[in-house]
Amino acid sequence: MARTWHLFPGGNTAAGFVGFFEDLRKQAKRTVILKGGPGVGKSTLMAKVGKQYEKRGLAVGYYHCSGDPDSLDAVLAPEAGFLMLDGTAPHIVDPIAPGAKDGILNLGQCLDEEALSEQEAEITALNKEICACYTQAYRYLHAAKLLREDAAAVYAQALPEQQLRMLEREWVSLLPSAEAGVETHAFAQAITWKGVLQQLDAVMTDTVYCLDAPWGFDADCLLRPVWEAAARRGVGRAAFHDPLEAGKLAHLTAGGATFTTAVLPTAMVFAPAFDPDTLRQEASRLAFDRAAFDLMRNQAVEALAQAKARHDALERFYIDAMDYDRLDEIKAAFLEALP
């Protein structure tokens, strides 16, 4: 049975939308970039491409959209050296070496442009509303980030430097020896209109080391040294970034081992030894930070849900303007010629 995994190539973060689409392109010899309006069938075609490679017994990665996790932003078949991705906003992607390495498949050619032009005002208004909803969501996420940083400051004060350095050395010592490999980046979690979704199966290996720390602790301070040690040794490694702050790590795999902040039954667990007196003195502060953080993140999710509702309304214009007979012909021809 073909190996499959599910991740997010981009995420809604405190700094706005952050994507690792260029990282995906580095993993493929051939990239097909899909263009076309919302609802024209890009995600459906990517799903069919993935299933076709699965039927050949090849490994396939499905990369979901953080705006609509039921849809795909990309599908990767690394053994075939093939990548197909959505090249429309907010992650506009264009060919680097047209024809030689990558190309465009424009499903928008099946649209009735004359019919859409008559609805330009409504389409423009919906796009503005969607943009406003995302801007609002990112403001809330930025506020959530500041609250988590305040909690992180408490835990940094409560964890003696000597204890932190000992735990750091212990984690680095667990890094297995392995052959040189590639470096990849993605999100295993994403903040979506459905809430915070996780695809942690893609992160798991046979050997799992877990950091059991309270909410607010900056786990990147322990994951980063492991990542840097793996980089110095040239070990194959995959970074899974924090869904709120993409510059930080939430999980990583290196040399066949997983280092994660997710507490799992099969994991070897490590727990920082915080000073109980400091935590007791700052208990009300930490409780406030967590409650306010949850409120800000929930408000961001609500704003993303409003964006999704408007996006669904926008899709109707494009769905009604599609020539589906022509679209089916294009998809069938593409699948037939799939490398």
Contacts in CASP RR format, 6 or more apart in sequence:
PFRMAT RR
TARGET T0000
AUTHOR 0000-0000-0000
METHOD contacts of the structure
MODEL  1
MARTWHLFPGGNTAAGFVGFFEDLRKQAKRTVILKGGPGVGKSTLMAKVG
KQYEKRGLAVGYYHCSGDPDSLDAVLAPEAGFLMLDGTAPHIVDPIAPGA
KDGILNLGQCLDEEALSEQEAEITALNKEICACYTQAYRYLHAAKLLRED
AAAVYAQALPEQQLRMLEREWVSLLPSAEAGVETHAFAQAITWKGVLQQL
DAVMTDTVYCLDAPWGFDADCLLRPVWEAAARRGVGRAAFHDPLEAGKLA
HLTAGGATFTTAVLPTAMVFAPAFDPDTLRQEASRLAFDRAAFDLMRNQA
VEALAQAKARHDALERFYIDAMDYDRLDEIKAAFLEALP
1 57 0 8 1.000
2 53 0 8 1.000
2 54 0 8 1.000
2 55 0 8 1.000
2 56 0 8 1.000
2 57 0 8 1.000
2 58 0 8 1.000
2 59 0 8 1.000
2 60 0 8 1.000
3 59 0 8 1.000
3 60 0 8 1.000
4 54 0 8 1.000
4 59 0 8 1.000
4 60 0 8 1.000
4 61 0 8 1.000
4 62 0 8 1.000
5 60 0 8 1.000
5 61 0 8 1.000
5 62 0 8 1.000
5 199 0 8 1.000
5 201 0 8 1.000
5 202 0 8 1.000
6 61 0 8 1.000
6 62 0 8 1.000
6 63 0 8 1.000
6 64 0 8 1.000
6 199 0 8 1.000
6 201 0 8 1.000
6 202 0 8 1.000
7 61 0 8 1.000
7 62 0 8 1.000
7 63 0 8 1.000
7 64 0 8 1.000
7 186 0 8 1.000
7 187 0 8 1.000
7 188 0 8 1.000
7 199 0 8 1.000
7 202 0 8 1.000
7 240 0 8 1.000
8 63 0 8 1.000
8 64 0 8 1.000
8 65 0 8 1.000
8 66 0 8 1.000
8 69 0 8 1.000
8 73 0 8 1.000
8 186 0 8 1.000
8 187 0 8 1.000
8 188 0 8 1.000
8 189 0 8 1.000
8 190 0 8 1.000
8 199 0 8 1.000
9 19 0 8 1.000
9 20 0 8 1.000
9 21 0 8 1.000
9 23 0 8 1.000
9 24 0 8 1.000
9 63 0 8 1.000
9 73 0 8 1.000
9 74 0 8 1.000
9 85 0 8 1.000
9 91 0 8 1.000
9 186 0 8 1.000
9 187 0 8 1.000
10 17 0 8 1.000
10 18 0 8 1.000
10 19 0 8 1.000
10 20 0 8 1.000
10 21 0 8 1.000
10 66 0 8 1.000
10 73 0 8 1.000
10 91 0 8 1.000
10 186 0 8 1.000
10 187 0 8 1.000
10 190 0 8 1.000
11 17 0 8 1.000
11 18 0 8 1.000
11 19 0 8 1.000
11 66 0 8 1.000
11 187 0 8 1.000
11 190 0 8 1.000
11 191 0 8 1.000
11 243 0 8 1.000
11 246 0 8 1.000
12 66 0 8 1.000
12 67 0 8 1.000
12 134 0 8 1.000
12 137 0 8 1.000
12 138 0 8 1.000
12 141 0 8 1.000
12 190 0 8 1.000
12 191 0 8 1.000
12 192 0 8 1.000
12 243 0 8 1.000
12 300 0 8 1.000
12 304 0 8 1.000
13 138 0 8 1.000
13 141 0 8 1.000
13 191 0 8 1.000
13 243 0 8 1.000
13 244 0 8 1.000
13 245 0 8 1.000
13 246 0 8 1.000
14 138 0 8 1.000
14 141 0 8 1.000
14 142 0 8 1.000
14 144 0 8 1.000
14 145 0 8 1.000
14 244 0 8 1.000
14 245 0 8 1.000
15 138 0 8 1.000
15 142 0 8 1.000
15 245 0 8 1.000
15 246 0 8 1.000
16 134 0 8 1.000
16 138 0 8 1.000
16 141 0 8 1.000
17 66 0 8 1.000
17 90 0 8 1.000
17 91 0 8 1.000
17 134 0 8 1.000
18 241 0 8 1.000
18 246 0 8 1.000
19 91 0 8 1.000
19 246 0 8 1.000
20 185 0 8 1.000
20 186 0 8 1.000
20 187 0 8 1.000
20 241 0 8 1.000
21 73 0 8 1.000
21 74 0 8 1.000
21 85 0 8 1.000
21 87 0 8 1.000
21 91 0 8 1.000
21 93 0 8 1.000
23 184 0 8 1.000
23 185 0 8 1.000
23 186 0 8 1.000
24 63 0 8 1.000
24 74 0 8 1.000
24 76 0 8 1.000
24 83 0 8 1.000
24 85 0 8 1.000
25 31 0 8 1.000
25 83 0 8 1.000
25 85 0 8 1.000
25 93 0 8 1.000
25 96 0 8 1.000
25 102 0 8 1.000
26 182 0 8 1.000
27 76 0 8 1.000
27 78 0 8 1.000
27 81 0 8 1.000
27 83 0 8 1.000
27 182 0 8 1.000
27 184 0 8 1.000
28 76 0 8 1.000
28 78 0 8 1.000
28 81 0 8 1.000
28 82 0 8 1.000
28 83 0 8 1.000
29 81 0 8 1.000
29 82 0 8 1.000
29 101 0 8 1.000
30 81 0 8 1.000
30 82 0 8 1.000
30 83 0 8 1.000
30 101 0 8 1.000
30 102 0 8 1.000
30 339 0 8 1.000
31 82 0 8 1.000
31 83 0 8 1.000
31 84 0 8 1.000
31 85 0 8 1.000
31 95 0 8 1.000
31 101 0 8 1.000
31 102 0 8 1.000
31 103 0 8 1.000
32 82 0 8 1.000
32 83 0 8 1.000
32 84 0 8 1.000
32 85 0 8 1.000
32 102 0 8 1.000
32 103 0 8 1.000
32 104 0 8 1.000
32 105 0 8 1.000
33 84 0 8 1.000
33 85 0 8 1.000
33 86 0 8 1.000
33 87 0 8 1.000
33 93 0 8 1.000
33 94 0 8 1.000
33 95 0 8 1.000
33 102 0 8 1.000
33 103 0 8 1.000
33 104 0 8 1.000
33 105 0 8 1.000
34 42 0 8 1.000
34 45 0 8 1.000
34 46 0 8 1.000
34 84 0 8 1.000
34 85 0 8 1.000
34 86 0 8 1.000
34 87 0 8 1.000
34 88 0 8 1.000
34 104 0 8 1.000
34 105 0 8 1.000
34 106 0 8 1.000
34 107 0 8 1.000
35 87 0 8 1.000
35 88 0 8 1.000
35 104 0 8 1.000
35 105 0 8 1.000
35 106 0 8 1.000
35 107 0 8 1.000
35 108 0 8 1.000
36 42 0 8 1.000
36 88 0 8 1.000
36 106 0 8 1.000
36 107 0 8 1.000
36 108 0 8 1.000
36 111 0 8 1.000
37 88 0 8 1.000
37 107 0 8 1.000
37 108 0 8 1.000
37 111 0 8 1.000
37 318 0 8 1.000
38 88 0 8 1.000
38 311 0 8 1.000
38 314 0 8 1.000
38 315 0 8 1.000
38 318 0 8 1.000
39 315 0 8 1.000
39 318 0 8 1.000
39 319 0 8 1.000
39 322 0 8 1.000
40 107 0 8 1.000
40 108 0 8 1.000
40 110 0 8 1.000
40 111 0 8 1.000
40 318 0 8 1.000
40 319 0 8 1.000
40 322 0 8 1.000
40 327 0 8 1.000
41 107 0 8 1.000
41 327 0 8 1.000
42 72 0 8 1.000
42 86 0 8 1.000
42 88 0 8 1.000
42 107 0 8 1.000
43 65 0 8 1.000
43 71 0 8 1.000
43 72 0 8 1.000
43 86 0 8 1.000
45 84 0 8 1.000
45 107 0 8 1.000
45 331 0 8 1.000
45 334 0 8 1.000
46 62 0 8 1.000
46 72 0 8 1.000
46 74 0 8 1.000
46 75 0 8 1.000
46 84 0 8 1.000
46 85 0 8 1.000
46 86 0 8 1.000
47 62 0 8 1.000
47 72 0 8 1.000
47 75 0 8 1.000
48 331 0 8 1.000
48 335 0 8 1.000
49 75 0 8 1.000
49 77 0 8 1.000
49 82 0 8 1.000
49 84 0 8 1.000
49 335 0 8 1.000
49 338 0 8 1.000
50 60 0 8 1.000
50 61 0 8 1.000
50 62 0 8 1.000
50 75 0 8 1.000
50 77 0 8 1.000
52 335 0 8 1.000
52 338 0 8 1.000
53 60 0 8 1.000
53 77 0 8 1.000
53 80 0 8 1.000
53 82 0 8 1.000
53 338 0 8 1.000
54 60 0 8 1.000
56 80 0 8 1.000
58 77 0 8 1.000
58 79 0 8 1.000
58 80 0 8 1.000
59 77 0 8 1.000
59 78 0 8 1.000
59 79 0 8 1.000
60 75 0 8 1.000
60 76 0 8 1.000
60 77 0 8 1.000
61 75 0 8 1.000
61 76 0 8 1.000
61 77 0 8 1.000
62 72 0 8 1.000
62 75 0 8 1.000
63 72 0 8 1.000
63 73 0 8 1.000
63 74 0 8 1.000
63 75 0 8 1.000
63 76 0 8 1.000
63 85 0 8 1.000
63 186 0 8 1.000
64 70 0 8 1.000
64 71 0 8 1.000
64 72 0 8 1.000
64 73 0 8 1.000
64 190 0 8 1.000
64 199 0 8 1.000
65 71 0 8 1.000
65 72 0 8 1.000
65 73 0 8 1.000
65 86 0 8 1.000
66 187 0 8 1.000
66 190 0 8 1.000
66 191 0 8 1.000
66 192 0 8 1.000
67 192 0 8 1.000
67 193 0 8 1.000
67 304 0 8 1.000
67 307 0 8 1.000
67 308 0 8 1.000
68 192 0 8 1.000
68 193 0 8 1.000
68 308 0 8 1.000
68 311 0 8 1.000
69 190 0 8 1.000
69 192 0 8 1.000
69 194 0 8 1.000
69 197 0 8 1.000
72 86 0 8 1.000
73 85 0 8 1.000
73 86 0 8 1.000
73 91 0 8 1.000
74 83 0 8 1.000
74 84 0 8 1.000
74 85 0 8 1.000
74 86 0 8 1.000
75 83 0 8 1.000
75 84 0 8 1.000
75 85 0 8 1.000
76 82 0 8 1.000
76 83 0 8 1.000
77 83 0 8 1.000
80 339 0 8 1.000
82 338 0 8 1.000
82 339 0 8 1.000
85 93 0 8 1.000
87 93 0 8 1.000
87 94 0 8 1.000
90 134 0 8 1.000
94 104 0 8 1.000
95 101 0 8 1.000
95 102 0 8 1.000
95 103 0 8 1.000
95 104 0 8 1.000
96 102 0 8 1.000
98 104 0 8 1.000
105 330 0 8 1.000
105 334 0 8 1.000
107 327 0 8 1.000
107 330 0 8 1.000
109 326 0 8 1.000
109 330 0 8 1.000
110 322 0 8 1.000
110 323 0 8 1.000
110 324 0 8 1.000
110 326 0 8 1.000
110 327 0 8 1.000
110 330 0 8 1.000
111 318 0 8 1.000
111 321 0 8 1.000
111 322 0 8 1.000
111 323 0 8 1.000
112 321 0 8 1.000
112 322 0 8 1.000
112 323 0 8 1.000
113 321 0 8 1.000
115 320 0 8 1.000
115 321 0 8 1.000
116 123 0 8 1.000
116 317 0 8 1.000
116 318 0 8 1.000
116 321 0 8 1.000
119 317 0 8 1.000
122 317 0 8 1.000
123 314 0 8 1.000
123 317 0 8 1.000
126 310 0 8 1.000
126 311 0 8 1.000
126 313 0 8 1.000
126 314 0 8 1.000
127 314 0 8 1.000
129 310 0 8 1.000
130 307 0 8 1.000
130 310 0 8 1.000
130 311 0 8 1.000
130 314 0 8 1.000
133 303 0 8 1.000
133 304 0 8 1.000
133 306 0 8 1.000
133 307 0 8 1.000
133 310 0 8 1.000
134 303 0 8 1.000
134 304 0 8 1.000
134 307 0 8 1.000
136 300 0 8 1.000
136 303 0 8 1.000
137 300 0 8 1.000
137 301 0 8 1.000
137 303 0 8 1.000
137 304 0 8 1.000
137 307 0 8 1.000
138 300 0 8 1.000
140 296 0 8 1.000
140 297 0 8 1.000
140 299 0 8 1.000
140 300 0 8 1.000
140 303 0 8 1.000
141 191 0 8 1.000
141 244 0 8 1.000
141 296 0 8 1.000
141 297 0 8 1.000
141 300 0 8 1.000
143 296 0 8 1.000
144 244 0 8 1.000
144 293 0 8 1.000
144 296 0 8 1.000
144 297 0 8 1.000
144 300 0 8 1.000
145 244 0 8 1.000
145 245 0 8 1.000
147 289 0 8 1.000
147 290 0 8 1.000
147 292 0 8 1.000
147 293 0 8 1.000
147 296 0 8 1.000
148 215 0 8 1.000
148 216 0 8 1.000
148 244 0 8 1.000
148 289 0 8 1.000
148 293 0 8 1.000
150 285 0 8 1.000
150 289 0 8 1.000
151 215 0 8 1.000
151 216 0 8 1.000
151 217 0 8 1.000
151 285 0 8 1.000
151 286 0 8 1.000
151 289 0 8 1.000
151 290 0 8 1.000
151 293 0 8 1.000
152 216 0 8 1.000
152 217 0 8 1.000
152 218 0 8 1.000
154 278 0 8 1.000
154 279 0 8 1.000
154 282 0 8 1.000
154 285 0 8 1.000
154 286 0 8 1.000
155 213 0 8 1.000
155 214 0 8 1.000
155 216 0 8 1.000
155 217 0 8 1.000
155 218 0 8 1.000
155 272 0 8 1.000
155 274 0 8 1.000
156 218 0 8 1.000
157 278 0 8 1.000
157 282 0 8 1.000
158 274 0 8 1.000
158 275 0 8 1.000
158 278 0 8 1.000
158 279 0 8 1.000
158 282 0 8 1.000
159 272 0 8 1.000
159 273 0 8 1.000
159 274 0 8 1.000
159 275 0 8 1.000
160 275 0 8 1.000
163 272 0 8 1.000
163 273 0 8 1.000
164 221 0 8 1.000
164 222 0 8 1.000
164 272 0 8 1.000
167 222 0 8 1.000
167 270 0 8 1.000
167 272 0 8 1.000
168 221 0 8 1.000
168 222 0 8 1.000
168 225 0 8 1.000
170 270 0 8 1.000
171 209 0 8 1.000
171 222 0 8 1.000
171 225 0 8 1.000
171 226 0 8 1.000
171 259 0 8 1.000
171 270 0 8 1.000
172 225 0 8 1.000
172 226 0 8 1.000
172 229 0 8 1.000
174 209 0 8 1.000
174 226 0 8 1.000
174 257 0 8 1.000
174 259 0 8 1.000
175 226 0 8 1.000
175 229 0 8 1.000
175 230 0 8 1.000
175 233 0 8 1.000
175 235 0 8 1.000
175 254 0 8 1.000
175 255 0 8 1.000
175 257 0 8 1.000
176 207 0 8 1.000
176 235 0 8 1.000
176 254 0 8 1.000
176 255 0 8 1.000
176 256 0 8 1.000
176 257 0 8 1.000
177 233 0 8 1.000
177 235 0 8 1.000
177 255 0 8 1.000
178 235 0 8 1.000
178 236 0 8 1.000
178 254 0 8 1.000
178 255 0 8 1.000
178 256 0 8 1.000
179 235 0 8 1.000
179 236 0 8 1.000
180 234 0 8 1.000
180 235 0 8 1.000
180 236 0 8 1.000
181 234 0 8 1.000
181 235 0 8 1.000
181 236 0 8 1.000
181 237 0 8 1.000
182 236 0 8 1.000
183 231 0 8 1.000
183 236 0 8 1.000
183 237 0 8 1.000
183 238 0 8 1.000
183 239 0 8 1.000
184 237 0 8 1.000
184 238 0 8 1.000
184 239 0 8 1.000
185 238 0 8 1.000
185 239 0 8 1.000
185 241 0 8 1.000
186 202 0 8 1.000
186 238 0 8 1.000
186 239 0 8 1.000
186 240 0 8 1.000
186 241 0 8 1.000
187 240 0 8 1.000
187 241 0 8 1.000
187 243 0 8 1.000
187 246 0 8 1.000
188 198 0 8 1.000
188 199 0 8 1.000
188 200 0 8 1.000
188 202 0 8 1.000
188 203 0 8 1.000
188 240 0 8 1.000
188 250 0 8 1.000
188 251 0 8 1.000
189 196 0 8 1.000
189 197 0 8 1.000
189 198 0 8 1.000
189 199 0 8 1.000
189 200 0 8 1.000
189 240 0 8 1.000
189 243 0 8 1.000
189 250 0 8 1.000
190 196 0 8 1.000
190 197 0 8 1.000
190 243 0 8 1.000
191 243 0 8 1.000
191 244 0 8 1.000
191 297 0 8 1.000
191 300 0 8 1.000
191 301 0 8 1.000
191 304 0 8 1.000
192 301 0 8 1.000
192 304 0 8 1.000
193 301 0 8 1.000
193 304 0 8 1.000
193 305 0 8 1.000
193 307 0 8 1.000
193 308 0 8 1.000
194 301 0 8 1.000
195 301 0 8 1.000
195 304 0 8 1.000
196 243 0 8 1.000
196 297 0 8 1.000
196 301 0 8 1.000
198 262 0 8 1.000
200 251 0 8 1.000
200 260 0 8 1.000
200 262 0 8 1.000
202 240 0 8 1.000
203 240 0 8 1.000
203 251 0 8 1.000
203 253 0 8 1.000
203 258 0 8 1.000
203 260 0 8 1.000
203 262 0 8 1.000
204 258 0 8 1.000
204 264 0 8 1.000
205 253 0 8 1.000
205 256 0 8 1.000
205 257 0 8 1.000
205 258 0 8 1.000
206 256 0 8 1.000
207 256 0 8 1.000
207 257 0 8 1.000
207 258 0 8 1.000
208 257 0 8 1.000
208 258 0 8 1.000
208 260 0 8 1.000
208 264 0 8 1.000
208 266 0 8 1.000
208 267 0 8 1.000
208 268 0 8 1.000
209 257 0 8 1.000
209 258 0 8 1.000
209 259 0 8 1.000
209 260 0 8 1.000
209 267 0 8 1.000
209 268 0 8 1.000
209 270 0 8 1.000
210 260 0 8 1.000
210 261 0 8 1.000
210 262 0 8 1.000
210 263 0 8 1.000
210 264 0 8 1.000
210 267 0 8 1.000
210 268 0 8 1.000
210 269 0 8 1.000
210 270 0 8 1.000
211 219 0 8 1.000
211 222 0 8 1.000
211 223 0 8 1.000
211 259 0 8 1.000
211 260 0 8 1.000
211 261 0 8 1.000
211 270 0 8 1.000
211 271 0 8 1.000
211 272 0 8 1.000
212 263 0 8 1.000
212 269 0 8 1.000
212 270 0 8 1.000
212 271 0 8 1.000
213 219 0 8 1.000
213 261 0 8 1.000
213 271 0 8 1.000
213 272 0 8 1.000
215 290 0 8 1.000
215 293 0 8 1.000
216 289 0 8 1.000
216 290 0 8 1.000
217 272 0 8 1.000
218 248 0 8 1.000
219 248 0 8 1.000
219 249 0 8 1.000
219 250 0 8 1.000
219 261 0 8 1.000
220 242 0 8 1.000
220 247 0 8 1.000
220 248 0 8 1.000
220 249 0 8 1.000
223 249 0 8 1.000
223 250 0 8 1.000
223 251 0 8 1.000
223 252 0 8 1.000
223 259 0 8 1.000
223 261 0 8 1.000
224 249 0 8 1.000
226 252 0 8 1.000
226 254 0 8 1.000
226 259 0 8 1.000
227 237 0 8 1.000
227 239 0 8 1.000
227 249 0 8 1.000
227 252 0 8 1.000
227 254 0 8 1.000
230 236 0 8 1.000
230 237 0 8 1.000
230 252 0 8 1.000
230 254 0 8 1.000
230 255 0 8 1.000
231 237 0 8 1.000
235 254 0 8 1.000
235 255 0 8 1.000
236 254 0 8 1.000
236 255 0 8 1.000
237 252 0 8 1.000
237 253 0 8 1.000
237 254 0 8 1.000
237 255 0 8 1.000
238 252 0 8 1.000
238 253 0 8 1.000
238 254 0 8 1.000
239 249 0 8 1.000
239 252 0 8 1.000
240 249 0 8 1.000
240 250 0 8 1.000
240 251 0 8 1.000
240 252 0 8 1.000
240 253 0 8 1.000
241 247 0 8 1.000
241 248 0 8 1.000
241 249 0 8 1.000
241 250 0 8 1.000
242 248 0 8 1.000
242 249 0 8 1.000
242 250 0 8 1.000
243 250 0 8 1.000
250 260 0 8 1.000
250 261 0 8 1.000
251 258 0 8 1.000
251 259 0 8 1.000
251 260 0 8 1.000
251 261 0 8 1.000
251 262 0 8 1.000
252 258 0 8 1.000
252 259 0 8 1.000
252 260 0 8 1.000
253 259 0 8 1.000
260 267 0 8 1.000
263 269 0 8 1.000
279 286 0 8 1.000
END
